[in-house]
Amino acid sequence: MSRPERLFRLLNALRVLPKPVTAARLARETEVSERTLYRDIESLRSGGVLVDGAPGLGYTLTEDPTLPPQTFERIEMEALVVGLSDVRQRGDPALAKAADTALAKITATLPERLQRQILHATHMVHRYETPSKETPDISDIRHACWDERAIDINYCDANGVVTGRRIYPLAIAYLDKGCGLLAWCCLRQGYRKFWIERITAFKPAEESFRPERARLLRDYLAEFS
């Protein structure tokens, strides 16, 4: 790991982890010795990052000059907390972690008064009825959506029949019963919703559908609205 990458990881850990965070925890997060960690904290301080704390006391990021200041209405901050809390509960592991990181970055840009408000938000999300199966890691599917690239899948339908299909992944939808992939199915020549847990095999294809994605998604949503 390069030094700039290590310092970036340390800065992100200071944003995300509960405060104050011990040197031992930071060292584990950045995969360095505690001696190296202390040098890295001094490097951040030299670069203008305000990090309070000392060995044995833990560390707190109190000012982060790498992020521009933000201003939100209090109701907007409550909305952010609710939305990102829902992502943490319903998203796959990578998306849930990204929600924590995003909230930490937003909080770090706020003045101290607004930081207290977002840390003590009055709205929260707790779903007693969770999906029947834990959301699997969908990183590869997400990247296929971003890249607007076709994928070849094996899909098990409700009757247990598995078919091979080439699809154009358009969007990932978190629905009441679980996580679905909205797509154009080349086999059926129509729009389909595929439950993520029923995709038994996945392989990216070379075919790109980039010129068509916006139209396909618009028509899909119009057809089923």
Secondary structure, 3 states (H helix, E strand, C coil): CCHHHHHHHHHHHHHHCCCCECHHHHHHHHCCCHHHHHHHHHHHHHCCCEEEEECCCEEEEEECCCCCCCCCCHHHHHHHHHHHHHHHHHCCHHHHHHHHHHHHHHHHCCCHHHHHHHHCCCCCCCCCCCCCCCCCCCHHHHHHHHHCEEEEEEEECCCCCEEEEEEEEEEEEEECCEEEEEEEECCCCEEEEEEHHHEEEEEEEEEECHHHHHHHHHHHHHHHC
